[in-house]
Amino acid sequence: YYKYDYFSNFARVFRNNILQINVSMKQFRLVDNILGWVVFFIAAFVYCSTIEPTASFWDCPEFIVTGYKLEIGHPPGSPFFALTANLFSHFASDPSQVARMVNTMSALLSATCIMFLFWTISHLARKLIVKDGQAPSLSKTIAIEGSALVGALIYTFSDTFWFSAVEGEV
């Protein structure tokens, strides 16, 4: 009877601890997902507010036409860009709006890149700060999410990325 009581107590304590870790990791993942989408919407709003209304210089007109007509651009060709640009060009009301739609596509895909950058930074920071199988404390969660937020937003507003995000550039 004593051994059975010992194992039932052990099972109850083990189950309660695992549930506490899962609930805490659930909360961390919820906060992580929400902040990732917040970063996406911030970047998307900024980029879509500052897109080029028409084709700019360099390779952008070539990429816009390549996507609109599904032609082959200069090497390496960028097929994913051409296919997604073609999809977005179908939303243009007339051919004069194709450049704006392709630039909007570029802005939205760049905002998606920023969102995944946030999640990558938070994942790597969690691996560095929190030991495997443990739930992060509130202070560690703030440090992890804060570092991911700062890193993603700094890259959002960096000159090089912002310049490429608002025009139809690969």
Disulfide bonds with the S-S distance in Angstrom:
none
